[in-house]
Amino acid sequence: MAVQVLYISYDGMTDPLGQSQVIPYLKGLSEKGYRFTLISCEKKENSDLKDKIQSIMDDNNIDWHPIQYTKRPPVLSTLYDIIRIKKTARNLVLQKNISIIHCRSYIAALIGLQLKKELNVKFIFDMRGFWANERADGKIWNLENPLYKFIYNFFKKKERQFLENADYVISLTHNAKKEILSWPSFKNNPVKIEVIPCCADLDLFNCKAIVNEKLVELKASLSIRPDDFILLYLGSIGTWYMLDEMMDFFGVLKQSNPNAKFLFVTKDEQSRILQSAEKVGVKDSIIIRSGNRDEIPYLIAISNYSIFFILPSYSKKASSPTKQGEIMAMGIPVVCNINVGDTDRIVTDYNSGVLIDEFTTNAYHVAIDKMKLHFNKESIIAGATDYFSLENGVEKYAAVYKTVLS
């Protein structure tokens, strides 16, 4: 009889994150005989994708229970969502003889921990990062506000309980695992932690699957000439990504390479990007394009280099940028900063790009000189296969499930 797993995610499956970092794992684990019931919170603005996602769920025998995400008022809306998720989850555990509750991040883990205690099911805490610290470091929670200070302290206390009570913990980085195991409360009672980074779908992000005619058409539609040097930024430009510093870097690059263009593949507001570019005087060299998931490999493939600067902070010890594996899988080198998760270790181990250690004009010149060195495309792809392959991720999750059930 197939093992029944309840997977709870506060992120939606109609969100890009759900499509890249939840559904592919569930598909892979379903093929190994696990039967998933999935609860996720879906944003109203993504409702046009619901039928597409439902079809994927049906094809993979995943029983999906979407709950509409509520955004306002702050805090109270989250409490309302938690109450609805817990009620649905509790009913499903009782109805379906659930063996494991797999909780993605802290909101879901609140429910998983309660149901473990109430119904004696196995609880996996898939932490995804130091969430409370991320909210504080990113100024989403102002700790000078007594309400947010209370919420922060509440989740830090809960974090310890999740780690103490979980049958297994999943960390995105070795850096975060090392940090957790250094905490006094776990020195004599170590937590069972498996490191599984944000993996990439190497079937989708596959150079050999690129159709050259489509690539030529895409370049033409973006007015990219054969001698243009394309620097790519992929993804959101929100809280953690240092847009102005990346634009400054591009300004220095543009001085040494007049044919450089900066391609942003993002659904975020264009005005913010263009304002930043105008300050540096490179507005005419900016290309902004949103892309659906199937187009992303092509948009990476037309690039010479990719860049991401992430605000270094305590919470970023636990961060694994999804884009890193996807970009490496297409054989494109990256320029990025140190002190973010295992990113610098990966770049060094697989010779997959250039690291900067400070956000200064001098550091940018040094990095740009290094970018002129030859990077082996096949070697970068091999690095992605070794470190970020979805198959490896699925195997690690399956091993965790087997250990928990034994």
N, C-alpha and C positions, 0 to 999 in steps of 0.2 A: 504493500500500500504506500502511495506517494506521501512524502512528508509535507504537511501543510504549514506554510510560512505566511504570517501577516507582516507586510511591509508598510510602514507608516512614514510618510514624507510631508513636511509642511510646504516644501517646494512643489510646484505643479508639474504635471507631466506634459502640459501644453507649453511650459516654459522651455527655453533652449537647454537649461541645466537638466531638466527632467529627461529631455530627449537624448542628451549626450551622456549623462552620468547616473541615470537610474534604469531607464528602459533597456539599454543594451545588456546590462548585467542580469536583469530579470529574464530576458530572453535566453541568455546563455545558461543560466541556472535552471530555467524551465526545461531546457534540452537535456539536462542531467537528471530530470525526474522530479524536481521540486515543484510543488503546486503553490502558486502565489495568489494571495488576496492582497490587493493594494488599496490603501487609502491615501489620497493626496488632496491638497487644497488648490483649487483652480481659479485663476483670475478671470473676471468677467470679460476683459478685453481680448482674451485668447479663445473665446468660445468658438470661433470659426475653425479652430484646429481640433475640436473635440471629437468629431466623427473620424478624422484621420487617426487619432490616437486610439480611439475605441477599436478601430479595425485592427491595429497592431496588437492590442490586448487580446482580442478575440482569436487572432491567428496564433497566439502563443499561450492560449489557455490561461490567461491572467484575469482574475475576477476583480474588476476595477470599480472602486467606490469613490468617485470624485465628490468633493465637498466644496461649495463656493467659498472662496477666500474673502474675508471681510477686512477692510483696511482702516476704517474709521468708526469710532474715535480710537486714538492710540491706546494701547494697553488693554482697554476693555474689549476691543474687537478681537484681540488675540485670545483673551480669556474665553470669549464666546466660541471661537474656533476650537479651542482645546476641549471645551465641554462637548461640542458636537462630535469631534473626532473620538473622544474617549467613549462616548455612548455607542457610536458605530463600532468601534474596535472591540468593546466588551461583548457586544451581541455576536460579532463575528467569531471571536475566540470560543464562545460557548456553542455556537451553531456548528462550527466546522472542525472541531477537534484540533485547533492550532497547536503546533509544537514549539514554534519559535516566533517571537516578535522581534523583527529587525527594524530598528528605529534610526532614521536618518536625522542627525543633529539633535539639538537640545529640546526643542518644543515637542518633537515626537517622543523623545526619551522620557519626558515627564509622564507620558501615558504608559509607555512600556514598563517603566519601573513600578508604577502603581499596579498594573495588571500582573506583573511577575509576582508581586506580594499577595494580591487577591486571589489569583487563579493558578499560581504555581507553573507558569509557562517560562520557557527559556527567553532570556533578554539579551539582545546584541545591541551595544551602543556604538553606532557608526558615527563618530563624533564630528567629522568634517572640519575640525578646527576648534580653537579656543573661542567659542562663540561670544560669551559675555565680554571677554577682553577685546574681541573684534568690535563689538558695539561701542565700547568705551574708547578704544584707540581711534576709531573712525569718526568720533564725535557724534555718533547717532544717539548715544545716551550721554547726556551731560551729567557727570557725576556730582556737580555742584547743586543739581536739582535733587531734593530729598527723595522724590518718587523714583527717579532713575538710579540713585544710589542704593535704594532699597531693592530694586529689581536686580541690579548688578550683584549685590551681596547674596540675594536669594539664589541666583543661578550659579554663583561660584560655590555655594554650599551644595546645591543640587549636583553640580559637576562632580564633586568628590563622591557623592552617593551613587551617581551613575557608574563611576569608575570602580567603586567598591563592590557594587551589586551586580554588575553586568557579568554574564557568563563568558562574554568575550568583548573586547574593545577593538574597533578598527580606527587606525590613525592614517592620515594621508601622508605623513612624513616621518622619517627616522628622527629628525630633529625634535619633533613633538613627543615622540615615544621616549627619547632620551630625557627630555624635560620632565615628563610625568614621572618616570621612574626615579628621578632625582628628588622628588618631593618626600619630605620626612615620613608622611603617613604610608608611603608605599615601599620604603626601603626594606622593611622586614616582611612585607606582604605584597610582593610584586603583582601588578595587574597583568592579565593575559592580553597582550596587544599584538595584533597583526598589522603590518604596514602595507596598505594598498593605495597607490597614488591615483589621481584622476586619470583613468586610462583613456586611450584613444581607440576608436573603431578603425582598425587598419585595413578593413575592406573598403570603407568609405574614403579614408585618407590614404590613397594608394596612387602613386605616380603612374603606375602601369594602367590604371583605369581611366586616365585622362585622355580625352579625345582631342586631338590637336586642332581640328577645325573649330571646335567650340572655344578653345583657348584663343585662337586668332580672332574670332568674332568678339570675344569678351574684351580683348585688348583694344580692338577698334572702337567698341562702344564706349570705352573709357578714355579714348584719345591717347592711348599709350603707344609711343613710337619705339622702334626696335632698339634705339640707343638710350632709352630712358632707364634710369636706375630706380627701382621701386622699393621703397621702404614701407613695410606693412605694419599696421596696427589692427589687431583682431579683437573684437569684443567690446564690452561696455567701457565707458570712461568715467564711471562713478567713483565712489568713495576712495578706493585704494589706488587707482591708477593715476600716475603723476603726469597729467596731460601737458602742463606748461613745461616741465623738465624735458619731456619727450620732444616737444616742439622746439625747445632750445637746442637739443641734440640735432634735430633735423636742420635747423638753421646753420649750425656748424658744418654739417654734412653738405649742405647746399653750396657753401662757399668753396669747398674742394671739388664738388661734382655738380656743375650747373644743370645737368640733365636729371638730377634727382627729383623724384615726386613722392609725396607721402600719401599712401592709400589707407584710408580708414574704412574698415568693414565693421559697421556698427549700426544699431537701430537707435542709438542715443541722439540727442539733439545736435543738429548740425551747427547751430549758431554758436555754441560754446567752443566747438573745434575751430570755427572760422575766426572767432574773436581772438583765440590764443594764437592762431597763425598770423593774424594781422599785426599783433604786437611784435612778432619776430620778423615781419616783412616777407613771409613766404606764402601768403594766401593764394597766390596764383598757381602754386605747386601742390595744392591739396586736392585730393579726390576722395569723395565720401560715397560709400555704397553700402546699402543693407543687402544681406544675402540670406536666402534660406539655406537650410543645412546641406542640401545637395550641391549648392553652388560654392560653399566655402572651400572645398579642396581646389577648385579652379582659381579662386581669388588668392589663395596661398601660392598656387603654382606660378602665377604671373609675377611673383615678387622675387627680388634678389636677396632680401634680408627682412627679418621681422624684429620688432622692438616691443618690449614691455618694461616699464619702470613701475615698481610697486612700492608704496610707502613702507619702508622697513620699520617694524614695531615688534613688541613682544608677541602679539597674537599671530604675527606672520610666520613664526616658527612652524606653525601647523598648516601653512598654506601650500597647496599644490595647484598651480595655475593650469586649468584644463587645456588652454591654448598651447602650452609648451609641447605636450605629446603630439598634438595634431599637427603643429608646424614641423616638428622633427620628422614626423611620419612622411611628410612631403619632401624631406631632404633640404629644407630651408634653414640656414643658420639664424641664430637669434643674437640680439644685443640686449642684455638685461642687467639688473643690479644684484649685488650680493645681499645676503642676510634675509632671504625670503625662502622659508621651507628648506627643501633639498635642492632648490633650483641651481645654485652655484656648483654644488657637487655634481649634478647631472651634466651641466655644461662642460665642466672640467673632465669628468670621467669619459664622456663620449665625444669630446672635442667638437661640440655642436654650436659654437658661437663665441661671443666676446662678453666678458664681464666688466662692469664698471664698479668702482668702490666709493665714488663720490660724484655728486651732481655739479660738476664744474666744467668750464670751457676747456681747461687743460685735460681733464679726464676724458672728455668727449673727443678731443684731438687724438689722444693715445688710442682710444677704442676704434676710431675711424681708420687709423693706420693699420691696426690689427685686422680690420675688416677686409683689407686688401689682400690678406694672406689667403691661400687656397684652402677651402673647406671641402672635404670629400662627401659628396651627396649620398653615396651608397653607405658610407660609414655612419652618417647621421641617421639614415633610415634604419640601419641595423641597430643603432642605439635605441631608437623608438620602439623597435620590435622587442628588444631585450627588456626595457624598463616599463614601457607604457602599454604593452599589448593587452587588449581586452581579454584575450584568452587566458593570459597569466592572471589577470584580476579575477576572472570567473573561477579559475582553479583555486585561487587563494580563498575566495569566499566559500567555495564548496568544502574546502578542507576545514575552515572554521565551523561550518554547519555540522560537519561530521564529528568534529571534536566536541562541540556543544551537546550533540545528541548522545554521544557515547558516555 
